[in-house]
Amino acid sequence: MKFEDAKKYIKDYSGYRVEFEQQNGGILASDHFPDDDEDTIATEEEAWEFAECFAKAGKRKGIVNVYVIHGDDYTPVPSYRARKLNAY
């Protein structure tokens, strides 16, 4: 197996989370779901589906900069810039 393939497998295995920011009185507060004590989302595409639904529902409530991160190290997935929702 190539090293790059192995790294992708490890990232896929760790699951995914949805990162977002909420506007609150001129301040952006970062948060994510699922919480650290909950199971991560199994696939990247499923995480993007949750992100899209959450972004649509939260748009009027000040939810911005919604994107998918890796569940283990909290780094954005490679496509996050192109797919970021409610960019602020």
C-alpha positions as CSV (number, residue, x, y, z in Angstrom):
1,M,0.0,0.0,0.0
2,K,1.2,3.5,-0.8
3,F,1.8,5.8,2.1
4,E,-0.7,8.4,0.8
5,D,-3.3,5.6,0.7
6,A,-2.6,4.6,4.2
7,K,-2.9,8.2,5.5
8,K,-6.3,8.5,3.7
9,Y,-7.5,5.2,5.4
10,I,-6.5,6.5,8.8
11,K,-8.3,9.8,8.2
12,D,-11.4,8.0,7.0
13,Y,-11.4,5.7,10.0
14,S,-11.4,8.6,12.5
15,G,-14.7,10.0,11.3
16,Y,-15.7,13.6,10.8
17,R,-17.2,16.5,12.6
18,V,-18.9,19.7,11.4
19,E,-17.2,22.9,12.5
20,F,-19.0,26.3,12.5
21,E,-19.0,29.7,14.0
22,Q,-21.9,31.6,15.6
23,Q,-22.2,35.4,15.5
24,N,-23.0,36.8,18.9
25,G,-22.9,40.5,19.4
26,G,-20.1,41.1,16.9
27,I,-18.1,38.2,18.1
28,L,-17.7,34.8,16.3
29,A,-17.7,31.8,18.7
30,S,-16.4,28.5,17.2
31,D,-18.0,25.2,17.9
32,H,-18.5,21.8,16.4
33,F,-20.7,18.7,16.4
34,P,-20.8,15.9,17.4
35,D,-19.2,16.7,20.7
36,D,-15.9,15.1,21.8
37,D,-17.7,12.5,23.9
38,E,-20.0,11.4,21.0
39,D,-19.3,9.2,18.0
40,T,-18.0,11.0,15.0
41,I,-19.9,11.0,11.6
42,A,-18.9,8.0,9.6
43,T,-18.2,9.4,6.1
44,E,-17.1,12.8,4.8
45,E,-20.2,13.0,2.4
46,E,-22.5,12.3,5.3
47,A,-20.8,15.1,7.3
48,W,-21.3,17.5,4.4
49,E,-25.0,16.6,4.3
50,F,-25.3,17.4,8.0
51,A,-23.4,20.6,7.4
52,E,-25.7,21.7,4.6
53,C,-28.8,21.1,6.6
54,F,-27.3,22.8,9.7
55,A,-26.2,25.8,7.6
56,K,-29.6,26.3,6.0
57,A,-31.4,26.0,9.4
58,G,-28.9,28.2,11.2
59,K,-28.5,31.0,8.6
60,R,-31.0,33.3,10.2
61,K,-29.5,32.5,13.7
62,G,-26.1,33.7,12.8
63,I,-24.4,30.4,12.0
64,V,-21.6,31.0,9.6
65,N,-18.4,29.4,8.2
66,V,-19.8,25.8,8.3
67,Y,-17.4,23.1,7.0
68,V,-16.2,19.5,7.7
69,I,-13.2,18.6,9.8
70,H,-11.4,15.3,10.6
71,G,-12.7,13.8,13.8
72,D,-9.4,12.9,15.3
73,D,-7.2,16.0,14.9
74,Y,-9.9,18.7,14.0
75,T,-8.2,19.8,10.8
76,P,-10.3,20.8,7.8
77,V,-10.8,18.3,5.1
78,P,-9.0,19.2,1.8
79,S,-12.1,20.4,0.0
80,Y,-13.3,22.7,2.8
81,R,-12.5,26.0,1.1
82,A,-14.5,25.2,-2.0
83,R,-17.4,23.8,0.0
84,K,-17.6,26.1,3.0
85,L,-21.2,27.1,3.7
86,N,-22.5,30.5,4.9
87,A,-19.0,32.0,4.5
88,Y,-18.5,35.2,6.4
